[in-house]
Amino acid sequence: MQAERTVYEDEGTLQLEAQVLDETFRPVPGAVVNVTAAADSGDIAPVTVEPSGRDDGRYRLRVQAAVPGMYRVQMTAKVGDRALGEAETHLRRVDGVREQFGLYQHRPMLERIARETGGRYWALGDLAGLPEAIRYSRAGMVERQTLDLWNIPLALLLLALLKLSEWMLRRLWRRL
């Protein structure tokens, strides 16, 4: 039994795939598959089991996870009275991960953010004053300075000491 992923964010349906195999690891078509899913709160979640339709012993499982939390999914398979095996996996469902996007401008929130951060909210009719408001300043400008290695005495000394120690070790071990 294998899940598409272990964490489902803002989704109510957890999807898994299972394959039933016998002792010689051959697919068993037509096995009776029993699946239970339980939340960490103890609630039982409904599970839909669908065979792949290719007689390869594969099944698609859909767990309807109504509440967020950890879910334990257990599966048993048997043919007739003979048990083929058991499998268990754990999945997590979380809510509130994806941001809520809308196709509208939330003007009161934007005005509040501008007011609290010392900025200004610009409406479409006020854009004539925008170029003056964003005058050029050197604040936030970064200047890169590239220094050669021999212009940093400590780095040059460290490099020279490393080469000297390598030379001394090679002389001590009498190898080049």
C-alpha positions as CSV (number, residue, x, y, z in Angstrom):
1,M,0.0,0.0,0.0
2,Q,1.5,3.3,-1.1
3,A,0.1,6.9,-0.8
4,E,0.6,9.5,-3.4
5,R,2.1,11.6,-0.7
6,T,2.3,11.5,3.1
7,V,0.9,15.0,3.8
8,Y,-2.3,16.3,2.2
9,E,-2.7,20.0,2.4
10,D,-6.3,21.4,2.3
11,E,-7.6,18.3,0.6
12,G,-10.4,16.1,1.9
13,T,-9.6,13.0,-0.1
14,L,-6.5,11.0,0.6
15,Q,-5.5,8.8,-2.3
16,L,-3.5,5.5,-2.1
17,E,-2.7,2.6,-4.3
18,A,-2.4,-1.0,-3.1
19,Q,-1.4,-4.2,-4.8
20,V,-2.2,-7.7,-3.5
21,L,0.5,-10.3,-3.9
22,D,0.6,-14.0,-2.9
23,E,3.5,-15.8,-1.2
24,T,5.5,-16.0,-4.4
25,F,4.9,-12.2,-5.1
26,R,2.5,-12.7,-8.0
27,P,-0.5,-10.5,-8.3
28,V,-3.8,-11.9,-7.0
29,P,-6.8,-10.7,-9.0
30,G,-10.2,-10.9,-7.3
31,A,-8.9,-10.8,-3.7
32,V,-11.3,-9.5,-1.0
33,V,-9.7,-6.3,0.3
34,N,-10.9,-4.7,3.5
35,V,-9.6,-1.2,4.3
36,T,-10.3,0.9,7.4
37,A,-9.1,4.4,8.1
38,A,-9.2,6.0,11.5
39,A,-8.3,9.6,12.5
40,D,-6.2,10.2,15.5
41,S,-9.4,11.5,17.2
42,G,-10.8,8.0,16.8
43,D,-13.3,8.9,14.1
44,I,-13.6,6.3,11.3
45,A,-13.2,7.8,7.8
46,P,-15.1,6.2,4.9
47,V,-12.9,4.5,2.3
48,T,-13.7,3.7,-1.3
49,V,-11.9,0.7,-2.9
50,E,-11.8,0.4,-6.6
51,P,-9.9,-2.4,-8.5
52,S,-7.8,-1.3,-11.4
53,G,-9.8,-3.4,-13.9
54,R,-6.7,-5.0,-15.4
55,D,-6.7,-8.1,-13.2
56,D,-3.3,-7.2,-11.8
57,G,-4.2,-7.2,-8.1
58,R,-4.0,-3.4,-7.9
59,Y,-6.6,-1.3,-6.1
60,R,-7.1,2.5,-5.8
61,L,-8.1,3.6,-2.3
62,R,-9.8,6.9,-1.5
63,V,-10.1,8.0,2.1
64,Q,-12.6,10.8,2.8
65,A,-10.8,12.6,5.6
66,A,-13.3,15.2,6.9
67,V,-11.1,16.5,9.8
68,P,-7.5,17.5,9.8
69,G,-5.0,15.2,11.7
70,M,-3.2,11.9,11.4
71,Y,-4.9,9.0,9.7
72,R,-4.0,5.3,10.1
73,V,-5.0,3.3,7.1
74,Q,-5.1,-0.5,7.5
75,M,-5.7,-3.0,4.8
76,T,-6.2,-6.8,4.9
77,A,-6.5,-9.0,1.8
78,K,-7.8,-12.6,1.5
79,V,-8.9,-15.1,-1.0
80,G,-11.7,-17.3,0.3
81,D,-10.7,-18.2,3.9
82,R,-7.0,-17.8,3.3
83,A,-5.4,-14.5,4.5
84,L,-2.9,-13.0,2.1
85,G,-1.5,-10.3,4.3
86,E,-1.9,-7.0,6.0
87,A,-0.5,-3.5,5.4
88,E,-0.7,-0.3,7.4
89,T,0.4,3.3,6.6
90,H,-0.1,6.7,8.2
91,L,-1.1,9.9,6.5
92,R,-1.5,13.5,7.6
93,R,-4.2,15.9,6.5
94,V,-3.7,19.6,7.4
95,D,-5.9,22.7,6.8
96,G,-5.1,26.3,6.2
97,V,-1.8,25.7,4.4
98,R,-2.7,27.2,1.0
99,E,-3.3,30.9,1.0
100,Q,-6.7,32.2,0.0
101,F,-6.4,34.1,-3.2
102,G,-9.2,36.2,-4.6
103,L,-9.8,38.2,-7.8
104,Y,-10.5,41.4,-5.9
105,Q,-8.5,44.2,-4.3
106,H,-8.8,44.2,-0.6
107,R,-8.5,48.0,-0.2
108,P,-9.0,48.4,3.6
109,M,-6.3,45.8,4.3
110,L,-3.9,47.5,1.8
111,E,-4.5,50.9,3.3
112,R,-4.0,49.5,6.9
113,I,-0.7,47.9,5.8
114,A,0.5,51.2,4.2
115,R,-0.5,53.2,7.3
116,E,1.2,50.8,9.7
117,T,4.5,50.6,7.7
118,G,4.8,54.2,6.9
119,G,3.9,53.9,3.3
120,R,1.1,55.2,1.2
121,Y,-1.8,53.5,-0.7
122,W,-1.9,54.6,-4.3
123,A,-5.3,54.5,-6.0
124,L,-5.5,54.5,-9.8
125,G,-6.4,58.2,-9.9
126,D,-3.5,59.3,-7.7
127,L,-0.7,57.8,-9.9
128,A,0.4,61.3,-11.2
129,G,2.4,61.8,-7.9
130,L,4.0,58.4,-8.0
131,P,7.3,59.3,-9.8
132,E,8.0,62.0,-7.3
133,A,7.4,59.7,-4.4
134,I,9.9,57.1,-5.6
135,R,12.8,59.4,-6.1
136,Y,16.3,57.9,-6.6
137,S,18.2,57.4,-3.4
138,R,21.3,55.4,-2.5
139,A,19.6,53.7,0.4
140,G,19.6,50.0,-0.2
141,M,22.2,50.2,-2.9
142,V,25.0,47.6,-2.7
143,E,28.5,48.1,-3.9
144,R,30.6,45.0,-4.7
145,Q,34.2,45.1,-4.1
146,T,36.5,42.3,-5.5
147,L,39.8,42.0,-3.7
148,D,42.7,39.9,-5.0
149,L,43.9,37.1,-2.7
150,W,47.3,38.7,-2.2
151,N,45.7,41.9,-1.0
152,I,44.4,40.1,2.1
153,P,47.6,39.3,4.1
154,L,46.0,36.8,6.5
155,A,44.6,34.7,3.6
156,L,47.9,34.8,1.8
157,L,49.8,33.8,4.9
158,L,47.4,30.9,5.5
159,L,47.8,29.7,2.0
160,A,51.6,29.9,2.2
161,L,51.6,28.0,5.5
162,L,49.4,25.2,4.0
163,K,51.8,24.8,1.0
164,L,54.8,24.8,3.4
165,S,53.3,22.2,5.6
166,E,52.5,20.0,2.6
167,W,56.1,20.3,1.4
168,M,57.4,19.4,4.9
169,L,55.1,16.3,5.2
170,R,56.2,15.1,1.8
171,R,59.9,15.4,2.8
172,L,59.2,13.6,6.1
173,W,57.4,10.7,4.4
174,R,60.0,10.7,1.5
175,R,57.4,10.7,-1.2
176,L,56.5,13.1,-3.9
